[in-house]
Amino acid sequence: MKKRAIVYWLIPAAPKRELFRELIRILAKQFDAPRFEPHLTIIAAPEDRESPREILRAIKASPIRLKIRDISFSTKFTESLFVRFTTGKAFEKLAADLARATGSRAKPPAQPHVSLLYKDLPATSKKQLASAIKLPFRELVFDSIKAVRCTAPTKTSADVESWRVLAAKNLNC
């Protein structure tokens, strides 16, 4: 059974955000998959907590820089093809602060990542895609956070299309 949750995303800074948007657009068109905003999910929280706008207002953080580990894939719909990152103290602190502020017991992702494609494909196809994509940088700066209402778990294009941004915060302040 699906339920609703509020997820908190880190959003890549421009101009690399635009590169990710274009990659997602191209892959979505090629594989008839949903388009979505490039993001790294920090944490999910129940929908009935304090206002996401108030939670983001209370969070203190600067832009976060994460190193790219690799491009990988899995059988999970929302991890069909993704760029995986190594974490750091700033990311871990932000995740802990958001968990505390939202009252969530959820842990931050073991594999922080920015997805490039949501599509059930054969493993051989995903492996070929992962090896073909070469990013022209080794790290990525994330300069904003968004709170998004979504269906959990997200397993279809319709689920992705139902996502709604509830609040956003720039981390450059």
ZAROTOR-365155 format. One record per residue (C-alpha): y, z, x; residue number from 1; residue in one letter. Coordinates in Angstrom, 2 decimals. Layout:
<rs>
<r v="Y" w="Z" u="X" kolgu="NUM" lumba="A"/>
...
</rs>
This chain:
<rs>
<r v="0.00" w="0.00" u="0.00" kolgu="1" lumba="M"/>
<r v="3.44" w="-0.90" u="1.28" kolgu="2" lumba="K"/>
<r v="6.34" w="1.49" u="1.33" kolgu="3" lumba="K"/>
<r v="9.93" w="1.26" u="2.40" kolgu="4" lumba="R"/>
<r v="11.32" w="2.66" u="5.62" kolgu="5" lumba="A"/>
<r v="14.51" w="2.63" u="7.63" kolgu="6" lumba="I"/>
<r v="14.01" w="1.22" u="11.10" kolgu="7" lumba="V"/>
<r v="16.51" w="1.55" u="13.90" kolgu="8" lumba="Y"/>
<r v="16.92" w="-1.47" u="16.16" kolgu="9" lumba="W"/>
<r v="18.55" w="-2.07" u="19.51" kolgu="10" lumba="L"/>
<r v="20.31" w="-5.44" u="19.50" kolgu="11" lumba="I"/>
<r v="20.65" w="-7.52" u="22.69" kolgu="12" lumba="P"/>
<r v="24.15" w="-8.16" u="23.99" kolgu="13" lumba="A"/>
<r v="25.68" w="-11.64" u="23.98" kolgu="14" lumba="A"/>
<r v="25.17" w="-14.19" u="25.47" kolgu="15" lumba="P"/>
<r v="21.46" w="-13.40" u="25.94" kolgu="16" lumba="K"/>
<r v="21.23" w="-12.47" u="22.24" kolgu="17" lumba="R"/>
<r v="22.08" w="-16.10" u="21.46" kolgu="18" lumba="E"/>
<r v="19.29" w="-17.31" u="23.74" kolgu="19" lumba="L"/>
<r v="16.81" w="-15.10" u="21.87" kolgu="20" lumba="F"/>
<r v="18.15" w="-16.34" u="18.50" kolgu="21" lumba="R"/>
<r v="17.63" w="-19.92" u="19.61" kolgu="22" lumba="E"/>
<r v="14.09" w="-19.22" u="20.88" kolgu="23" lumba="L"/>
<r v="13.22" w="-17.54" u="17.58" kolgu="24" lumba="I"/>
<r v="14.75" w="-20.44" u="15.62" kolgu="25" lumba="R"/>
<r v="12.81" w="-23.07" u="17.59" kolgu="26" lumba="I"/>
<r v="9.50" w="-21.20" u="17.34" kolgu="27" lumba="L"/>
<r v="10.00" w="-20.48" u="13.62" kolgu="28" lumba="A"/>
<r v="10.66" w="-24.15" u="12.94" kolgu="29" lumba="K"/>
<r v="7.73" w="-25.33" u="15.07" kolgu="30" lumba="Q"/>
<r v="5.23" w="-22.92" u="13.48" kolgu="31" lumba="F"/>
<r v="6.67" w="-22.59" u="9.95" kolgu="32" lumba="D"/>
<r v="7.34" w="-18.91" u="10.56" kolgu="33" lumba="A"/>
<r v="10.14" w="-16.58" u="9.43" kolgu="34" lumba="P"/>
<r v="13.44" w="-16.38" u="11.29" kolgu="35" lumba="R"/>
<r v="14.76" w="-12.94" u="12.16" kolgu="36" lumba="F"/>
<r v="17.40" w="-11.28" u="14.27" kolgu="37" lumba="E"/>
<r v="16.35" w="-10.50" u="17.85" kolgu="38" lumba="P"/>
<r v="15.82" w="-6.75" u="18.07" kolgu="39" lumba="H"/>
<r v="13.87" w="-3.96" u="19.72" kolgu="40" lumba="L"/>
<r v="12.61" w="-1.37" u="17.23" kolgu="41" lumba="T"/>
<r v="13.39" w="2.14" u="18.45" kolgu="42" lumba="I"/>
<r v="12.02" w="4.23" u="15.61" kolgu="43" lumba="I"/>
<r v="11.10" w="4.16" u="11.91" kolgu="44" lumba="A"/>
<r v="12.12" w="6.89" u="9.50" kolgu="45" lumba="A"/>
<r v="11.45" w="7.64" u="5.83" kolgu="46" lumba="P"/>
<r v="13.97" w="6.11" u="3.46" kolgu="47" lumba="E"/>
<r v="14.93" w="9.39" u="1.77" kolgu="48" lumba="D"/>
<r v="16.77" w="10.93" u="4.74" kolgu="49" lumba="R"/>
<r v="20.48" w="11.22" u="5.47" kolgu="50" lumba="E"/>
<r v="22.59" w="8.09" u="5.22" kolgu="51" lumba="S"/>
<r v="21.86" w="5.66" u="8.09" kolgu="52" lumba="P"/>
<r v="25.61" w="5.18" u="8.48" kolgu="53" lumba="R"/>
<r v="26.05" w="8.93" u="9.08" kolgu="54" lumba="E"/>
<r v="23.09" w="9.04" u="11.45" kolgu="55" lumba="I"/>
<r v="24.50" w="6.20" u="13.55" kolgu="56" lumba="L"/>
<r v="27.96" w="7.77" u="13.51" kolgu="57" lumba="R"/>
<r v="26.48" w="10.96" u="15.06" kolgu="58" lumba="A"/>
<r v="24.54" w="9.16" u="17.80" kolgu="59" lumba="I"/>
<r v="26.20" w="9.08" u="21.23" kolgu="60" lumba="K"/>
<r v="24.94" w="6.34" u="23.53" kolgu="61" lumba="A"/>
<r v="26.14" w="3.67" u="25.93" kolgu="62" lumba="S"/>
<r v="24.69" w="0.19" u="26.29" kolgu="63" lumba="P"/>
<r v="21.07" w="0.34" u="27.45" kolgu="64" lumba="I"/>
<r v="19.64" w="-1.86" u="30.18" kolgu="65" lumba="R"/>
<r v="15.87" w="-2.49" u="30.15" kolgu="66" lumba="L"/>
<r v="13.77" w="-4.45" u="32.63" kolgu="67" lumba="K"/>
<r v="11.51" w="-7.20" u="31.36" kolgu="68" lumba="I"/>
<r v="7.85" w="-6.48" u="32.04" kolgu="69" lumba="R"/>
<r v="6.28" w="-9.70" u="30.73" kolgu="70" lumba="D"/>
<r v="5.82" w="-12.02" u="27.78" kolgu="71" lumba="I"/>
<r v="2.78" w="-11.10" u="25.76" kolgu="72" lumba="S"/>
<r v="1.10" w="-11.42" u="22.35" kolgu="73" lumba="F"/>
<r v="-1.19" w="-9.51" u="20.01" kolgu="74" lumba="S"/>
<r v="-3.03" w="-9.84" u="16.72" kolgu="75" lumba="T"/>
<r v="-0.35" w="-7.81" u="14.90" kolgu="76" lumba="K"/>
<r v="1.95" w="-9.99" u="12.76" kolgu="77" lumba="F"/>
<r v="5.16" w="-8.46" u="14.12" kolgu="78" lumba="T"/>
<r v="3.88" w="-8.72" u="17.68" kolgu="79" lumba="E"/>
<r v="2.59" w="-12.30" u="17.55" kolgu="80" lumba="S"/>
<r v="4.61" w="-13.27" u="20.63" kolgu="81" lumba="L"/>
<r v="7.06" w="-10.94" u="22.35" kolgu="82" lumba="F"/>
<r v="9.00" w="-9.97" u="25.47" kolgu="83" lumba="V"/>
<r v="7.84" w="-6.55" u="26.66" kolgu="84" lumba="R"/>
<r v="10.15" w="-4.10" u="28.45" kolgu="85" lumba="F"/>
<r v="9.78" w="-1.02" u="30.63" kolgu="86" lumba="T"/>
<r v="11.57" w="2.04" u="29.30" kolgu="87" lumba="T"/>
<r v="14.06" w="4.26" u="31.04" kolgu="88" lumba="G"/>
<r v="15.71" w="7.62" u="30.55" kolgu="89" lumba="K"/>
<r v="18.59" w="6.21" u="28.44" kolgu="90" lumba="A"/>
<r v="16.15" w="4.54" u="26.03" kolgu="91" lumba="F"/>
<r v="13.96" w="7.63" u="25.79" kolgu="92" lumba="E"/>
<r v="17.00" w="9.86" u="25.13" kolgu="93" lumba="K"/>
<r v="18.27" w="7.51" u="22.41" kolgu="94" lumba="L"/>
<r v="14.82" w="7.44" u="20.76" kolgu="95" lumba="A"/>
<r v="14.61" w="11.25" u="20.86" kolgu="96" lumba="A"/>
<r v="18.16" w="11.61" u="19.46" kolgu="97" lumba="D"/>
<r v="17.36" w="9.19" u="16.61" kolgu="98" lumba="L"/>
<r v="14.07" w="10.95" u="15.83" kolgu="99" lumba="A"/>
<r v="15.89" w="14.29" u="15.66" kolgu="100" lumba="R"/>
<r v="18.76" w="12.90" u="13.56" kolgu="101" lumba="A"/>
<r v="16.41" w="11.20" u="11.09" kolgu="102" lumba="T"/>
<r v="13.87" w="14.01" u="10.95" kolgu="103" lumba="G"/>
<r v="11.22" w="11.47" u="11.92" kolgu="104" lumba="S"/>
<r v="8.01" w="12.48" u="13.63" kolgu="105" lumba="R"/>
<r v="7.44" w="8.87" u="14.64" kolgu="106" lumba="A"/>
<r v="7.23" w="8.17" u="18.34" kolgu="107" lumba="K"/>
<r v="9.19" w="5.39" u="20.01" kolgu="108" lumba="P"/>
<r v="7.14" w="2.27" u="20.68" kolgu="109" lumba="P"/>
<r v="4.59" w="2.46" u="23.48" kolgu="110" lumba="A"/>
<r v="5.42" w="-1.19" u="24.19" kolgu="111" lumba="Q"/>
<r v="9.14" w="-1.65" u="23.58" kolgu="112" lumba="P"/>
<r v="9.58" w="-5.34" u="22.89" kolgu="113" lumba="H"/>
<r v="11.69" w="-8.08" u="21.39" kolgu="114" lumba="V"/>
<r v="9.55" w="-10.36" u="19.25" kolgu="115" lumba="S"/>
<r v="9.94" w="-14.12" u="19.44" kolgu="116" lumba="L"/>
<r v="7.52" w="-15.17" u="16.70" kolgu="117" lumba="L"/>
<r v="5.87" w="-13.65" u="13.62" kolgu="118" lumba="Y"/>
<r v="2.88" w="-15.86" u="12.84" kolgu="119" lumba="K"/>
<r v="-0.88" w="-15.53" u="12.71" kolgu="120" lumba="D"/>
<r v="-2.05" w="-18.04" u="15.30" kolgu="121" lumba="L"/>
<r v="-5.19" w="-18.40" u="17.40" kolgu="122" lumba="P"/>
<r v="-5.12" w="-16.28" u="20.55" kolgu="123" lumba="A"/>
<r v="-5.36" w="-19.40" u="22.72" kolgu="124" lumba="T"/>
<r v="-2.15" w="-20.77" u="21.16" kolgu="125" lumba="S"/>
<r v="-0.30" w="-17.50" u="21.68" kolgu="126" lumba="K"/>
<r v="-1.54" w="-17.28" u="25.28" kolgu="127" lumba="K"/>
<r v="-0.27" w="-20.81" u="25.98" kolgu="128" lumba="Q"/>
<r v="3.12" w="-19.98" u="24.46" kolgu="129" lumba="L"/>
<r v="3.39" w="-16.73" u="26.43" kolgu="130" lumba="A"/>
<r v="2.68" w="-18.51" u="29.71" kolgu="131" lumba="S"/>
<r v="5.04" w="-21.41" u="28.91" kolgu="132" lumba="A"/>
<r v="8.15" w="-19.31" u="28.21" kolgu="133" lumba="I"/>
<r v="10.20" w="-18.51" u="31.30" kolgu="134" lumba="K"/>
<r v="13.32" w="-16.41" u="30.83" kolgu="135" lumba="L"/>
<r v="16.16" w="-16.96" u="33.34" kolgu="136" lumba="P"/>
<r v="16.76" w="-13.20" u="33.77" kolgu="137" lumba="F"/>
<r v="14.73" w="-10.05" u="34.52" kolgu="138" lumba="R"/>
<r v="16.59" w="-7.48" u="32.44" kolgu="139" lumba="E"/>
<r v="18.41" w="-7.27" u="29.16" kolgu="140" lumba="L"/>
<r v="21.36" w="-5.18" u="28.00" kolgu="141" lumba="V"/>
<r v="21.36" w="-3.87" u="24.42" kolgu="142" lumba="F"/>
<r v="24.84" w="-3.04" u="23.15" kolgu="143" lumba="D"/>
<r v="24.42" w="-2.11" u="19.48" kolgu="144" lumba="S"/>
<r v="22.11" w="-0.36" u="17.04" kolgu="145" lumba="I"/>
<r v="21.31" w="-1.39" u="13.48" kolgu="146" lumba="K"/>
<r v="19.63" w="0.55" u="10.70" kolgu="147" lumba="A"/>
<r v="17.51" w="-1.79" u="8.58" kolgu="148" lumba="V"/>
<r v="15.63" w="-1.18" u="5.32" kolgu="149" lumba="R"/>
<r v="12.24" w="-2.85" u="5.47" kolgu="150" lumba="C"/>
<r v="8.82" w="-2.91" u="3.91" kolgu="151" lumba="T"/>
<r v="6.27" w="-1.07" u="6.01" kolgu="152" lumba="A"/>
<r v="4.13" w="-2.42" u="7.34" kolgu="153" lumba="P"/>
<r v="5.70" w="-5.88" u="7.66" kolgu="154" lumba="T"/>
<r v="2.87" w="-8.40" u="7.33" kolgu="155" lumba="K"/>
<r v="4.31" w="-11.54" u="5.70" kolgu="156" lumba="T"/>
<r v="7.30" w="-13.87" u="5.80" kolgu="157" lumba="S"/>
<r v="8.39" w="-12.46" u="2.43" kolgu="158" lumba="A"/>
<r v="8.44" w="-8.96" u="3.97" kolgu="159" lumba="D"/>
<r v="10.70" w="-10.23" u="6.77" kolgu="160" lumba="V"/>
<r v="13.02" w="-11.95" u="4.30" kolgu="161" lumba="E"/>
<r v="13.41" w="-8.68" u="2.38" kolgu="162" lumba="S"/>
<r v="14.93" w="-6.81" u="5.36" kolgu="163" lumba="W"/>
<r v="18.47" w="-5.52" u="4.77" kolgu="164" lumba="R"/>
<r v="20.90" w="-4.15" u="7.35" kolgu="165" lumba="V"/>
<r v="22.34" w="-0.85" u="6.08" kolgu="166" lumba="L"/>
<r v="24.53" w="0.19" u="9.01" kolgu="167" lumba="A"/>
<r v="25.44" w="-0.85" u="12.54" kolgu="168" lumba="A"/>
<r v="27.04" w="0.75" u="15.57" kolgu="169" lumba="K"/>
<r v="28.47" w="-0.80" u="18.73" kolgu="170" lumba="N"/>
<r v="27.40" w="1.10" u="21.86" kolgu="171" lumba="L"/>
<r v="30.40" w="-0.06" u="23.90" kolgu="172" lumba="N"/>
<r v="32.54" w="2.76" u="22.53" kolgu="173" lumba="C"/>
</rs>
